[in-house]
Amino acid sequence: MRVNKKYSCLPAEEKGIHIINIRAIEDIGYDQHESTLLNSLSKNPDADCKYGLYFRDGKRKVDYILVYHYKKSSSGKTLTRRVQNDSSTRSTKQDQPLPGKGVQLEMGESEPHVDYHEDDKRFRREEYEGNLVEAGLELERDEDTKIHGIGFVKIHAPWNVLCREAEFLKLKMPTKKMYQINQTHGLLKKINSVIQKITEPIQPKVAEHKPQTVKRLSYPFSREKQHLFDLSDRDSFFDSKTRSTIVYEILKRTTCTKAKYSMGITSLLANGVYGAAYPLHDGDYEGENVEPNDRKLLCEEWASYGVFYKYQPIDLVRKYFGEKIGLYFAWLGVYTQMLIPASIVGIIVFLYGCATVDENIPSMEMCDQRNNITMCPLCDRTCSYWKMSSACATARASHLFDNPATVFFSVFMALWAATFMEHWKRKQMRLNYRWDLTGFEEEEDHPRAEYEAKVLEKSLRKEHKHKETDKEKLTWKDRFPAYLTNFVGIIFMVGLTFAIVFGVIIYRISTAAALAISSTPSGRSSVRVTVTATAVIINLVVIIILDEVYGCIARWLTQIEVPKTDKNFEERLIFKAFLLKFVNAYTPIFYVAFFKGRFVGRPGDYVYIFHSFRMEECAPGGCLMELCIQLSIIMLGKQLIQNNLFEIGIPKMKKFIRYMKLKRRRTLDHEEHMKKKQRYEVDYNLEPFAGLTPEYMEMIIQFGFVTLFVASFPLAPLFALLNNIIEIRLDAKKFVTELRRPVAVRAKDIGIWYNILRGIGKLAVIINAFVISFTSDFIPRLVYLYMYSENGTMHGFVNHTLSSFNVSDFQAGTAPNDPMDLGYEVQICRYKDYREPPWSENKYDISKDFWAVLAARLAFVIVFQNLVMFMSDFVDWIIPDIPKDISQQIHKEKVLMVEVFMREEQGKLQMLETWKDKDKKKGENCNNHSPRLSRSHSGSLSSCHSYPLDV
């Protein structure tokens, strides 16, 4: 194509790049309708590049996208073009503008106003992109998009760059050598085949998920040993995940050093030089004429609620998103599977409570109106005496969760947690073997942008003071203000949580007193349930709000610490966020389980808050029922509102807001509006990937609900299972359809989350021991049955746990205003405690029964804790971390690799021997020549003798 010189806008040195001013097209005389006709007759260039998946030549694949903002001139006419760089552009010097850089030309107009801030960003982009070209990457720019003011830089990594970086990163790639995977024999083989046939309907229809009998031997890629690898199809040897990882490593390593800046891609993103950086999705996931791709397959076989009953295609997830995200979904799948037996046992325990509720003697005694037990008032003055039989429903409901089976279930869940951790470790090793991560060791990551900026600031301060500046780094002295802020901030947040819980306690006490004035008996009987339910809902709302606030505060506290690497940042953020969210979620539950009703006092000598509010006490059936209500509402509310509605609603709302903003910025050009968007434009409108911390966090908090207080709520595993079935597909749909494709990160484990899980598992044993012994009536029942029962039954247990009080001993102003509310005069009322009766010498003192029960409770805690810990450690010891077949396969791989290299060395030696033999024969032939011939061919003779040296 020949271009008129007056329309060229680039220097003559840049060959092969032709940019035409848009006004020149109008000067030529093309009418809009004529150009539209030409476009319709010509081949669609967007279809050649598969709508942004390839460069404009349709051959080079787009591996990564950089997005930047640029400003248009006041006239609104911007030079738009798509420029690609070829091999000639690599010789471009850094001080020259990069090929494809946006230059606005307005002919016949005055020079536009200079924006120095934008110019600075443009200069940095020029230098950075020039350095990327020098690193071997190929770039192509596109500013002719439907999103005005947004430019895209497409990046392609050629074969030689991929090979070089794969060798640097020590990526394990499959070799030509294939070997047989050890198969089971005999009875195990038959059992496995039966299981495969049974589970075939719930297996995803994905090639990667089918059981394999052979596996390719993997070895870290080396350019010197390319003959070991199957390079028959170079385009598919490095998949899109690996290509984007390699490009991202180059982007992090490449710097922009103008004006004393040393900035990688993270710094450039943080400073707004680039607006976004992301790899592309493989294509569309819905539509009529969509080409088959991994994203579409994942959407059909994984990210769909219709396949909730199927296994996850974990290998395909790893192939598309990388090992780190693959491990998260694998862990979530294992956790959900392990919840199935826990749910079944929990349902059996609950049904046992339902079946034996009519045989429970204590609740029958409480419901028997013939006992005529008169209880002391629940509050001062306004509350009157009440019959114990009015709490019959609460007592019967308490038995559903407070029965001997719950003790067994607590032991079972402690062993379940240990088994789950061991099962996950074995599954993790299988995945490491399958994904060729057995020898992978994480290397130190690149410093974060904020860390580099702080170091630069420190070095500049020293230069200003004329001090010698060696290689600077941040010390504990530099971080001390941040550490102090962290400590004070966390203490303040924990104190805020306690203050809110205390405020809810005041609400419960005051509301109970207000409702007790109700004239209707039904209103008075439902006071406890009403107060408990409303207080828990308030707690739930506060927990959800504070969860979001604490997440932001934890991130801010971590940012001011300025951790050096992304890994350090992530670990510190996880620790702070988990600590704050753990305290936030479990403080109300801890209060009900261990503090409510413990510091009440007794009639005539109650404990008061602010000299007016009497501390609340547990129901006659104990606090376990209230703990169950608290736990169930908070757990289910968090799962329904926070985990599901927030995850669905907030991304869709953000997407809608972005769509509306872009719609406002669009011109009303019909032709441009009808044009199909490029892949990178579509992906730009998706939500950025924010990391796996929120996903793990909600599951870890749920794991705490399942294990920590499971003695009070046996149905917790069932509700967790139902939530996780939805959660897996919800997260999958979010990753496939709602988020930009994240950069694949290699990882061989789930990191710090495993240690948190182990800690929660150990803590669960201690908490359940205290819940059984102090919150439930299990220990008092055992003590009564074996020490005080006259006939070896539970008859008389309720009377044994109640103490007597003479109403004449009420303090002045605390006696009921209506003592005749029950229709008769009350002389003695009862209250739940172990104290001496009013007719004894030491009236109202703690009785011997209290100390006997306390000793039994402490003994149970010690025995239960040590026994269950021992059993958990025994399970940990008896189950090997690495499956036997996997350890054999790893050993087999090492042996085969040695064999491959030994054969290669033998082949080299044989070749060398062959060359030596040929050399000797040639030497003999040279010596047999005539002297005249030898003299005339001395050059040939010398070359014969020099041949072995060349070899």
Buried (B, 14 or more C-beta within 10 A) or exposed (E): EEEEEEBBBBEEEBEEBBBBBEBBEEEEEEEEEEEEEEEEEEEEEBEBBBBBBBBBEEEBBBBBBBBBBBEBBEEEBBBBBBBBBEEEBBEBEEEEBBBBBBEBBBEEEEEEEEEEEEEBBBBBBBBBBBBBBBBBBBBBBBBBBBBBBBBBBBBBBEEEBBBBBBBEBEBBBBBEBEBEEEEEEEEEEEEEEEEEEEEEEEBBEBEBBEEEEEBBBBBBBBEEBEEBBEEEEEEEBBBBBBBBBBBBBBBBBBBBEBEEBBBBBBBBBBBEBBEBBBBBBBBBBEEEEEEEBBBBBBBBBBBBEEBEEBBBBBBBBBBBBBBBBBBBBBBBBBBBBBBEEBBEBBBBBBEBBEEBBEEBBBBBBBBBEEEEBBBBBBBBBBBBBBBBBBBBBBBBBBBBBBBBBBBBBBBBBBBBBBBBBBBBBBBBBBBBBBBBBBBBEEEEEBBBBBBBBBBBEBBEEEEEEEEEEEEBEBEEEBBEEBEEBBEEBBEEBBEBBEEBBEEBBEBBBBBBBEBBBBEEEEEBBBBBBEBBBBBBEBBBEBBBEBBEEBBEBBBEBBBBBBBBBBBBBBBBBBBBBBBBBBBBBBBBBBBBBBEBBEEBEBBBEBEEEEEEBBBBBBBBBBBBBBBBBBBBBBBBBBBBBBBBEBBBEEBEEBBEEBEEEBEEEEEEEEEEEEBEBBBBBBBBEBBEBEBBBBBBBBBBBBBBBBBBBBBBBBBBBBBBBBBBBBBBBBBBBBBBBBBBBBBBBBBBBBBBBBEBBBEBBBBBBBBBBBBBBBBBBBBBBBBBEEEEBEEEEBBBBBEBBBBBBBBEBBEEEBBBEEBEBBEEEBEBBBBBBBBBEBEEEEBBEBBEBBEBBBEBBEEBBEEBBEBBBEBBEEBBEEBEEBBEBBBEBBEBBEEBBEEBEEEEEEEEEEEEEEEEEEBEEBBEEBEEBEEEEBEEBEEEBEEBEEBEEEE
